[in-house]
Amino acid sequence: MAIEIRPPVADELRPAMEAAETAFGGEVTDEDWERERKILPPERALVAYDGTRPVGLAAAYELELTIPGGQLPCAGVTWVGVLPSHRRRGILRDFMTRQLADVESWGEPLAALWASEAAIYGRFGYGLAAPGMWMKSDSRRFALRDDLPGDVAVRLVDVEEAKTLFPPLYERVRTGRAGMLARSETWWTELRLADPESWRRGSSRRFYAVVERGGEVDGYASYRVKDDWDDGFAKSQVQPVEVFGLSVESELALWRFLHSIDLTARVDAHRLDPASRLLLNVRDPRALGLRLGDALWLRLVDVERALQARSYGPGESVVLEVTDELCPWNAGRYRIGPDAGRTEDTADIALDVADLASVYLGAWDLHRLVHSGRADERVEGAAEAATLLLRTNLPPFCPEVF
Protein backbone atom coordinates (compact mmCIF):
# COMPACT_ATOMS: atom_id res chain seq x y z
CA MET A 1 0.00 0.00 0.00
CA ALA A 2 1.27 3.48 -0.83
CA ILE A 3 2.36 5.72 2.04
CA GLU A 4 0.26 8.88 2.45
CA ILE A 5 1.84 11.97 4.01
CA ARG A 6 -0.44 14.70 5.34
CA PRO A 7 -0.99 16.97 8.37
CA PRO A 8 -2.92 15.26 11.18
CA VAL A 9 -6.20 16.48 12.55
CA ALA A 10 -6.19 17.29 16.27
CA ASP A 11 -6.94 13.82 17.61
CA GLU A 12 -4.37 12.21 15.30
CA LEU A 13 -1.31 14.05 16.62
CA ARG A 14 -0.73 11.99 19.74
CA PRO A 15 -0.81 8.61 17.93
CA ALA A 16 1.67 10.07 15.44
CA MET A 17 3.95 11.15 18.31
CA GLU A 18 3.72 7.66 19.74
CA ALA A 19 4.88 6.26 16.39
CA ALA A 20 7.83 8.67 16.36
CA GLU A 21 8.77 7.74 19.94
CA THR A 22 8.58 4.06 19.05
CA ALA A 23 11.29 4.76 16.46
CA PHE A 24 13.50 5.90 19.37
CA GLY A 25 12.49 3.09 21.68
CA GLY A 26 10.45 5.41 23.91
CA GLU A 27 6.85 6.26 24.73
CA VAL A 28 4.65 9.34 25.03
CA THR A 29 3.40 9.85 28.57
CA ASP A 30 0.30 11.84 29.45
CA GLU A 31 2.64 14.53 30.81
CA ASP A 32 4.57 14.61 27.50
CA TRP A 33 1.33 14.99 25.56
CA GLU A 34 -0.02 17.79 27.76
CA ARG A 35 3.23 19.69 27.28
CA GLU A 36 3.52 19.19 23.53
CA ARG A 37 -0.09 20.00 22.72
CA LYS A 38 0.55 23.51 24.12
CA ILE A 39 3.54 24.24 21.87
CA LEU A 40 2.98 22.20 18.69
CA PRO A 41 -0.16 22.84 16.58
CA PRO A 42 -1.23 19.87 14.41
CA GLU A 43 -0.94 21.99 11.26
CA ARG A 44 2.84 22.20 11.82
CA ALA A 45 3.18 18.41 11.67
CA LEU A 46 3.35 15.87 8.86
CA VAL A 47 2.37 12.25 9.44
CA ALA A 48 3.10 9.23 7.24
CA TYR A 49 0.18 6.80 7.09
CA ASP A 50 0.24 3.20 5.98
CA GLY A 51 -3.47 2.81 5.47
CA THR A 52 -4.94 4.33 8.63
CA ARG A 53 -1.90 3.59 10.80
CA PRO A 54 0.64 6.38 11.55
CA VAL A 55 4.15 5.11 10.81
CA GLY A 56 6.20 8.31 10.98
CA LEU A 57 6.18 11.96 11.98
CA ALA A 58 8.03 15.19 11.24
CA ALA A 59 7.05 18.47 12.90
CA ALA A 60 8.32 22.02 13.39
CA TYR A 61 7.94 24.39 16.33
CA GLU A 62 7.37 28.07 15.57
CA LEU A 63 10.54 29.76 16.85
CA GLU A 64 12.53 32.99 16.63
CA LEU A 65 16.28 32.54 16.13
CA THR A 66 18.84 35.21 16.96
CA ILE A 67 21.07 35.95 13.96
CA PRO A 68 23.94 38.43 13.68
CA GLY A 69 22.33 41.83 14.10
CA GLY A 70 18.75 40.69 14.68
CA GLN A 71 16.40 37.72 14.68
CA LEU A 72 14.26 35.78 12.21
CA PRO A 73 11.32 33.37 12.30
CA CYS A 74 12.64 29.83 12.30
CA ALA A 75 11.01 26.42 11.97
CA GLY A 76 12.35 24.27 14.80
CA VAL A 77 12.33 20.82 13.22
CA THR A 78 11.47 18.17 15.79
CA TRP A 79 9.70 14.84 16.40
CA VAL A 80 11.24 13.27 13.30
CA GLY A 81 10.95 9.49 13.35
CA VAL A 82 9.85 6.55 11.23
CA LEU A 83 8.87 3.12 12.56
CA PRO A 84 11.60 0.47 12.18
CA SER A 85 9.21 -1.55 10.02
CA HIS A 86 8.96 1.30 7.49
CA ARG A 87 12.56 2.47 7.11
CA ARG A 88 14.31 2.62 3.72
CA ARG A 89 11.11 3.51 1.85
CA GLY A 90 11.95 7.17 1.20
CA ILE A 91 9.60 8.45 3.91
CA LEU A 92 12.22 10.73 5.50
CA ARG A 93 13.10 12.34 2.17
CA ASP A 94 9.40 12.87 1.47
CA PHE A 95 9.04 14.43 4.93
CA MET A 96 11.96 16.80 4.38
CA THR A 97 10.90 17.84 0.88
CA ARG A 98 7.30 18.49 1.91
CA GLN A 99 8.31 20.21 5.15
CA LEU A 100 10.66 22.66 3.42
CA ALA A 101 7.87 23.66 1.05
CA ASP A 102 5.59 24.17 4.06
CA VAL A 103 8.18 26.28 5.88
CA GLU A 104 8.56 28.47 2.80
CA SER A 105 4.78 28.89 2.59
CA TRP A 106 4.69 29.89 6.29
CA GLY A 107 7.07 32.74 5.53
CA GLU A 108 9.83 31.37 7.76
CA PRO A 109 13.22 31.88 6.08
CA LEU A 110 15.11 29.48 8.36
CA ALA A 111 14.75 25.93 9.64
CA ALA A 112 16.92 24.46 12.38
CA LEU A 113 17.31 21.18 14.24
CA TRP A 114 19.42 19.00 16.50
CA ALA A 115 20.26 15.78 14.70
CA SER A 116 19.78 12.41 16.36
CA GLU A 117 22.22 11.11 13.74
CA ALA A 118 24.70 13.64 12.36
CA ALA A 119 24.99 11.95 8.95
CA ILE A 120 21.34 12.49 8.01
CA TYR A 121 20.55 16.12 7.40
CA GLY A 122 23.41 17.44 5.27
CA ARG A 123 21.80 15.87 2.23
CA PHE A 124 18.68 17.95 2.84
CA GLY A 125 20.55 21.26 2.82
CA TYR A 126 21.23 21.61 6.55
CA GLY A 127 24.67 22.81 7.56
CA LEU A 128 26.51 22.62 10.87
CA ALA A 129 25.88 26.19 12.00
CA ALA A 130 26.55 26.25 15.76
CA PRO A 131 29.00 23.61 17.04
CA GLY A 132 28.64 22.58 20.66
CA MET A 133 31.07 21.84 23.44
CA TRP A 134 30.81 19.13 26.09
CA MET A 135 32.66 19.15 29.41
CA LYS A 136 33.52 16.39 31.90
CA SER A 137 35.38 18.41 34.48
CA ASP A 138 37.34 16.95 37.41
CA SER A 139 36.14 18.96 40.42
CA ARG A 140 39.20 17.99 42.48
CA ARG A 141 41.53 19.60 39.93
CA PHE A 142 39.35 22.64 39.30
CA ALA A 143 40.79 26.01 40.28
CA LEU A 144 40.41 29.50 38.88
CA ARG A 145 43.51 31.46 37.91
CA ASP A 146 42.47 34.51 39.95
CA ASP A 147 40.38 35.18 43.03
CA LEU A 148 36.88 36.53 42.48
CA PRO A 149 35.92 39.92 43.95
CA GLY A 150 34.18 39.80 47.31
CA ASP A 151 30.86 41.24 46.09
CA VAL A 152 29.85 38.07 44.17
CA ALA A 153 27.62 35.50 45.89
CA VAL A 154 25.51 32.50 44.77
CA ARG A 155 22.21 31.49 46.38
CA LEU A 156 19.65 28.80 45.66
CA VAL A 157 16.10 29.74 44.68
CA ASP A 158 12.89 27.76 44.16
CA VAL A 159 11.24 27.31 40.79
CA GLU A 160 8.74 30.13 41.39
CA GLU A 161 11.54 32.64 41.98
CA ALA A 162 13.39 31.21 38.99
CA LYS A 163 10.33 31.92 36.81
CA THR A 164 10.67 35.58 37.76
CA LEU A 165 14.44 35.99 37.68
CA PHE A 166 15.66 33.76 34.85
CA PRO A 167 13.74 35.01 31.76
CA PRO A 168 14.92 38.67 31.79
CA LEU A 169 18.53 37.57 32.35
CA TYR A 170 18.31 35.09 29.49
CA GLU A 171 16.79 37.73 27.23
CA ARG A 172 19.71 40.08 27.84
CA VAL A 173 22.09 37.35 26.68
CA ARG A 174 19.96 36.05 23.82
CA THR A 175 19.45 39.28 21.92
CA GLY A 176 23.18 39.64 21.35
CA ARG A 177 24.11 36.03 20.62
CA ALA A 178 23.49 34.27 17.32
CA GLY A 179 22.04 30.77 17.59
CA MET A 180 19.87 31.38 20.66
CA LEU A 181 16.08 31.10 20.68
CA ALA A 182 13.43 33.49 21.94
CA ARG A 183 11.38 31.89 24.74
CA SER A 184 7.71 32.50 25.38
CA GLU A 185 6.22 32.17 28.85
CA THR A 186 4.83 28.79 27.80
CA TRP A 187 8.25 27.68 26.57
CA TRP A 188 9.81 28.62 29.91
CA THR A 189 7.10 26.88 31.92
CA GLU A 190 6.74 23.72 29.86
CA LEU A 191 10.36 23.18 28.82
CA ARG A 192 13.09 25.27 30.39
CA LEU A 193 11.90 25.18 34.02
CA ALA A 194 9.86 21.99 33.94
CA ASP A 195 11.21 18.96 35.76
CA PRO A 196 9.30 15.77 34.87
CA GLU A 197 10.60 12.53 36.33
CA SER A 198 11.21 11.08 32.86
CA TRP A 199 13.80 13.79 32.12
CA ARG A 200 15.95 12.97 35.16
CA ARG A 201 17.27 9.60 33.96
CA GLY A 202 18.44 8.58 37.39
CA SER A 203 19.54 12.06 38.47
CA SER A 204 18.06 14.36 41.12
CA ARG A 205 15.36 16.93 40.73
CA ARG A 206 16.43 20.19 39.13
CA PHE A 207 18.02 22.86 41.34
CA TYR A 208 18.05 26.57 40.57
CA ALA A 209 20.67 29.15 41.58
CA VAL A 210 21.30 32.84 40.97
CA VAL A 211 24.49 34.83 41.35
CA GLU A 212 24.36 38.33 42.79
CA ARG A 213 27.04 40.89 42.04
CA GLY A 214 27.01 44.05 44.07
CA GLY A 215 23.58 43.05 45.40
CA GLU A 216 22.03 42.70 41.92
CA VAL A 217 21.10 39.42 40.25
CA ASP A 218 23.67 38.98 37.46
CA GLY A 219 23.29 35.39 36.28
CA TYR A 220 21.73 32.01 36.93
CA ALA A 221 22.28 28.28 36.72
CA SER A 222 20.04 25.22 36.79
CA TYR A 223 21.47 21.78 37.46
CA ARG A 224 20.93 18.23 38.68
CA VAL A 225 23.10 15.87 40.71
CA LYS A 226 23.55 12.21 39.80
CA ASP A 227 24.30 10.23 42.94
CA ASP A 228 27.21 7.76 42.76
CA TRP A 229 29.36 6.08 45.43
CA ASP A 230 32.30 3.70 45.26
CA ASP A 231 33.57 1.80 48.33
CA GLY A 232 32.19 4.43 50.68
CA PHE A 233 33.51 7.42 48.72
CA ALA A 234 31.22 9.85 46.90
CA LYS A 235 31.86 10.35 43.19
CA SER A 236 28.58 11.95 42.19
CA GLN A 237 28.27 14.22 39.17
CA VAL A 238 26.84 17.71 38.89
CA GLN A 239 24.90 18.03 35.64
CA PRO A 240 24.40 21.68 34.62
CA VAL A 241 21.34 22.29 32.49
CA GLU A 242 22.00 25.96 31.77
CA VAL A 243 24.56 28.48 33.04
CA PHE A 244 24.59 32.19 32.16
CA GLY A 245 26.47 35.05 33.79
CA LEU A 246 26.16 38.60 32.51
CA SER A 247 29.65 39.49 33.72
CA VAL A 248 32.92 37.58 33.83
CA GLU A 249 32.82 37.54 37.63
CA SER A 250 29.28 36.16 37.76
CA GLU A 251 29.84 33.40 35.23
CA LEU A 252 33.02 32.25 36.99
CA ALA A 253 31.27 32.38 40.38
CA LEU A 254 28.57 30.02 39.06
CA TRP A 255 31.13 27.56 37.73
CA ARG A 256 33.10 27.68 40.97
CA PHE A 257 29.87 26.99 42.88
CA LEU A 258 29.01 24.01 40.66
CA HIS A 259 32.51 22.57 41.14
CA SER A 260 32.36 22.93 44.92
CA ILE A 261 29.09 21.09 45.72
CA ASP A 262 29.75 18.58 48.48
CA LEU A 263 29.93 14.84 47.72
CA THR A 264 30.50 15.38 43.99
CA ALA A 265 33.60 14.61 41.96
CA ARG A 266 32.77 15.81 38.46
CA VAL A 267 30.81 18.42 36.53
CA ASP A 268 29.28 17.04 33.32
CA ALA A 269 28.00 19.84 31.09
CA HIS A 270 26.41 18.61 27.89
CA ARG A 271 25.87 22.05 26.37
CA LEU A 272 28.81 24.29 27.24
CA ASP A 273 29.10 27.64 25.47
CA PRO A 274 32.11 27.46 23.08
CA ALA A 275 32.85 31.06 24.10
CA SER A 276 32.53 30.41 27.83
CA ARG A 277 34.81 32.61 29.91
CA LEU A 278 35.68 29.50 31.90
CA LEU A 279 38.18 28.16 29.37
CA LEU A 280 40.68 31.00 29.76
CA ASN A 281 40.18 31.41 33.50
CA VAL A 282 41.16 28.01 34.93
CA ARG A 283 44.62 26.97 36.02
CA ASP A 284 44.37 23.56 34.37
CA PRO A 285 42.36 23.58 31.13
CA ARG A 286 42.89 19.83 30.71
CA ALA A 287 40.91 19.20 33.89
CA LEU A 288 37.79 20.46 32.09
CA GLY A 289 37.75 17.40 29.79
CA LEU A 290 36.44 19.31 26.77
CA ARG A 291 35.04 17.82 23.57
CA LEU A 292 33.75 19.61 20.47
CA GLY A 293 30.91 18.28 18.32
CA ASP A 294 27.89 19.17 16.23
CA ALA A 295 24.94 20.92 17.86
CA LEU A 296 22.57 23.22 15.93
CA TRP A 297 22.05 22.49 12.24
CA LEU A 298 20.61 25.29 10.10
CA ARG A 299 18.77 25.39 6.79
CA LEU A 300 18.24 28.55 4.72
CA VAL A 301 14.75 28.19 3.27
CA ASP A 302 14.64 31.72 1.84
CA VAL A 303 18.24 32.62 1.06
CA GLU A 304 17.56 36.18 -0.04
CA ARG A 305 15.54 37.13 3.02
CA ALA A 306 18.06 35.46 5.33
CA LEU A 307 20.99 37.31 3.78
CA GLN A 308 19.18 40.64 3.84
CA ALA A 309 18.22 40.28 7.50
CA ARG A 310 21.66 39.72 9.05
CA SER A 311 24.31 42.37 9.71
CA TYR A 312 27.70 42.56 8.00
CA GLY A 313 31.13 43.86 8.76
CA PRO A 314 32.84 46.60 6.76
CA GLY A 315 33.94 46.00 3.18
CA GLU A 316 32.73 45.73 -0.38
CA SER A 317 30.06 43.23 -1.32
CA VAL A 318 30.89 39.71 -2.47
CA VAL A 319 28.75 37.68 -4.87
CA LEU A 320 27.90 34.09 -3.94
CA GLU A 321 26.50 31.50 -6.34
CA VAL A 322 24.25 29.16 -4.37
CA THR A 323 23.03 25.71 -5.39
CA ASP A 324 20.01 24.12 -3.69
CA GLU A 325 18.64 20.75 -4.76
CA LEU A 326 15.52 20.62 -2.57
CA CYS A 327 14.55 24.31 -2.66
CA PRO A 328 15.07 25.29 -6.31
CA TRP A 329 13.67 28.77 -5.65
CA ASN A 330 16.95 29.51 -3.81
CA ALA A 331 19.33 28.67 -6.64
CA GLY A 332 21.11 31.72 -8.03
CA ARG A 333 23.58 34.48 -7.23
CA TYR A 334 23.42 36.77 -4.20
CA ARG A 335 25.37 39.71 -2.89
CA ILE A 336 26.42 39.68 0.76
CA GLY A 337 27.18 43.01 2.37
CA PRO A 338 25.31 46.29 2.75
CA ASP A 339 23.35 45.72 -0.49
CA ALA A 340 22.56 42.04 0.15
CA GLY A 341 20.13 40.39 -2.23
CA ARG A 342 19.80 38.67 -5.59
CA THR A 343 22.02 39.80 -8.44
CA GLU A 344 22.95 38.87 -11.98
CA ASP A 345 26.61 39.80 -11.41
CA THR A 346 29.37 37.26 -11.89
CA ALA A 347 29.97 35.04 -8.88
CA ASP A 348 33.08 35.45 -6.72
CA ILE A 349 32.45 32.26 -4.70
CA ALA A 350 30.30 29.20 -5.41
CA LEU A 351 28.89 26.94 -2.69
CA ASP A 352 25.95 24.77 -1.69
CA VAL A 353 23.13 26.07 0.50
CA ALA A 354 24.21 23.74 3.34
CA ASP A 355 27.68 25.26 3.40
CA LEU A 356 26.22 28.76 3.30
CA ALA A 357 24.26 27.81 6.43
CA SER A 358 27.53 26.88 8.16
CA VAL A 359 28.89 30.42 7.77
CA TYR A 360 25.59 32.28 8.21
CA LEU A 361 25.67 32.56 12.03
CA GLY A 362 29.44 33.03 12.21
CA ALA A 363 30.56 29.55 13.28
CA TRP A 364 32.94 29.17 10.34
CA ASP A 365 34.30 31.56 7.75
CA LEU A 366 34.75 31.36 3.99
CA HIS A 367 38.48 30.74 4.38
CA ARG A 368 37.67 27.49 6.20
CA LEU A 369 35.12 26.46 3.58
CA VAL A 370 37.52 27.08 0.70
CA HIS A 371 40.37 25.36 2.58
CA SER A 372 38.10 22.36 3.24
CA GLY A 373 36.92 22.11 -0.36
CA ARG A 374 33.35 23.12 0.56
CA ALA A 375 33.40 26.36 -1.47
CA ASP A 376 35.00 27.38 -4.78
CA GLU A 377 36.78 30.74 -4.72
CA ARG A 378 36.52 31.98 -8.29
CA VAL A 379 38.04 35.41 -7.70
CA GLU A 380 41.26 35.71 -5.71
CA GLY A 381 40.69 37.50 -2.42
CA ALA A 382 36.94 36.88 -2.38
CA ALA A 383 37.14 34.48 0.56
CA GLU A 384 39.04 37.07 2.63
CA ALA A 385 36.48 39.76 1.79
CA ALA A 386 33.55 37.47 2.58
CA THR A 387 35.15 36.41 5.84
CA LEU A 388 35.38 40.02 6.99
CA LEU A 389 31.76 40.65 6.02
CA LEU A 390 30.40 37.61 7.88
CA ARG A 391 32.62 37.70 10.97
CA THR A 392 30.99 37.86 14.41
CA ASN A 393 32.56 38.76 17.76
CA LEU A 394 31.52 35.45 19.36
CA PRO A 395 30.71 32.05 17.87
CA PRO A 396 27.01 31.11 17.75
CA PHE A 397 25.59 29.07 20.61
CA CYS A 398 22.29 27.21 21.05
CA PRO A 399 21.82 26.16 24.69
CA GLU A 400 18.78 23.93 24.24
CA VAL A 401 17.82 20.82 22.32
CA PHE A 402 14.36 20.78 20.74
C-alpha positions, 0 to 999 in steps of 0.5 A, spaced: 500 500 500 502 506 498 504 511 504 500 517 504 503 523 508 499 529 510 498 533 516 494 530 522 487 532 525 487 534 532 486 527 535 491 524 530 497 528 533 498 523 539 498 517 535 503 520 530 507 522 536 507 515 539 509 512 532 515 517 532 517 515 539 517 508 538 522 509 532 527 511 538 524 506 543 520 510 547 513 512 549 509 518 550 506 519 557 500 523 558 505 529 561 509 529 555 502 529 551 499 535 555 506 539 554 507 538 547 499 540 545 501 547 548 507 548 543 505 544 537 499 545 533 497 539 528 498 543 522 505 544 523 506 536 523 506 531 517 504 524 518 506 518 514 500 513 514 500 506 511 493 505 510 490 508 517 496 507 521 501 512 523 508 510 521 512 516 521 512 523 523 516 530 522 514 536 525 516 544 526 515 548 532 514 556 531 521 559 533 525 565 533 532 565 532 537 570 533 542 571 527 547 576 527 544 583 528 537 581 529 532 575 529 528 571 524 522 566 524 525 559 524 522 552 523 524 548 529 524 541 526 522 536 531 519 529 532 522 526 526 521 518 526 519 513 522 517 506 525 523 500 524 518 496 520 517 502 514 525 504 514 528 505 507 522 507 503 523 514 502 519 516 507 524 521 510 526 524 504 518 525 502 518 528 509 523 533 508 521 535 501 514 536 503 516 540 510 521 545 506 515 547 502 511 548 508 516 552 511 517 556 505 509 557 505 509 559 512 514 565 511 519 562 515 526 563 512 530 558 516 529 551 519 533 548 524 534 542 528 538 538 533 540 531 529 539 524 532 544 522 527 549 527 524 549 523 517 542 524 516 541 532 514 546 534 510 543 531 504 537 535 505 541 542 505 542 543 513 549 545 515 553 545 521 551 552 524 553 552 531 558 547 534 557 545 541 562 543 546 561 538 552 565 538 558 567 532 563 570 536 568 574 533 574 572 537 580 578 535 584 583 539 579 578 545 578 581 552 580 580 559 577 587 562 575 584 569 579 580 570 586 573 573 584 571 579 587 568 579 594 561 582 592 559 576 588 555 570 591 551 565 589 544 562 592 539 557 591 532 559 589 525 555 588 522 554 581 517 560 582 523 565 583 526 562 577 520 563 573 521 571 575 528 571 575 531 567 569 527 570 563 529 577 563 537 575 564 536 570 558 533 575 554 539 580 555 544 574 553 539 572 547 538 578 543 546 579 542 548 572 541 546 568 534 544 561 535 539 562 541 532 562 541 526 566 543 522 563 549 515 564 550 512 564 557 509 557 555 516 555 553 519 557 559 514 553 563 513 547 559 520 546 557 526 550 560 523 550 568 519 543 567 522 537 571 518 531 569 521 525 572 522 522 565 527 527 564 531 525 570 534 519 567 536 517 574 539 524 576 536 528 582 530 533 581 532 540 578 536 545 582 536 553 581 541 558 583 542 565 581 548 569 582 548 576 585 554 581 584 554 588 588 547 586 590 544 585 583 542 578 580 547 577 574 546 570 572 543 564 573 544 556 573 540 550 573 542 543 574 541 536 577 546 531 581 547 524 579 548 520 585 554 515 585 558 512 590 564 507 590 567 503 596 564 508 601 567 514 597 562 519 593 563 520 586 557 523 584 556 528 578 553 535 577 549 536 571 548 543 569 542 544 564 544 551 563 549 556 566 549 564 564 552 570 567 552 577 565 559 578 567 565 575 567 565 575 575 558 572 575 559 566 570 566 564 573 562 564 580 557 560 578 562 555 575 566 555 581 559 553 585 558 548 581 565 545 582 564 545 589 558 542 591 559 537 596 559 529 595 560 530 587 567 529 583 565 531 576 561 536 573 558 534 566 556 539 562 552 537 555 551 544 552 557 548 554 558 555 550 564 554 546 565 562 548 565 560 555 569 565 559 571 558 563 576 556 558 581 562 559 580 562 566 582 556 569 589 553 572 588 547 568 584 547 562 585 539 561 581 538 567 575 540 564 575 534 559 572 538 553 570 535 547 567 539 540 561 536 536 555 538 532 549 541 535 545 546 531 544 544 524 541 550 520 537 550 513 536 557 509 529 556 506 529 563 503 536 565 502 535 572 499 531 574 506 536 570 510 541 574 507 538 581 507 536 580 515 543 579 518 548 584 519 555 585 516 562 587 517 565 593 513 567 592 506 565 591 499 560 586 497 561 579 495 557 575 490 555 568 492 553 563 487 548 558 491 546 551 489 540 548 492 537 541 490 531 541 494 529 548 494 530 550 487 527 557 488 533 559 492 538 557 486 542 563 483 547 568 485 546 573 491 550 579 494 552 579 501 554 586 504 550 592 505 546 591 499 545 584 500 540 580 495 539 577 488 544 579 483 545 577 476 553 579 477 558 574 476 559 570 482 566 570 486 564 564 490 560 558 489 557 553 494 551 549 496 546 552 501 548 547 506 555 550 506 552 557 506 548 555 512 555 553 516 557 560 515 551 564 516 551 565 524 558 566 524 561 559 526 565 558 520 568 563 515 569 562 507 576 561 508 575 554 512 570 552 507 575 554 501 580 550 505 576 544 506 573 544 499 566 546 501 566 552 497 569 554 490 573 561 490 573 563 483 576 570 484 582 571 488 581 575 495 573 573 495 574 568 501 578 574 505 572 579 503 567 574 505 570 572 511 570 580 513 563 581 512 560 575 515 565 575 521 561 575 528 565 577 535 563 570 538 561 564 535 554 562 535 551 558 541 544 554 542 543 552 549 537 547 548 535 541 544 528 541 541 
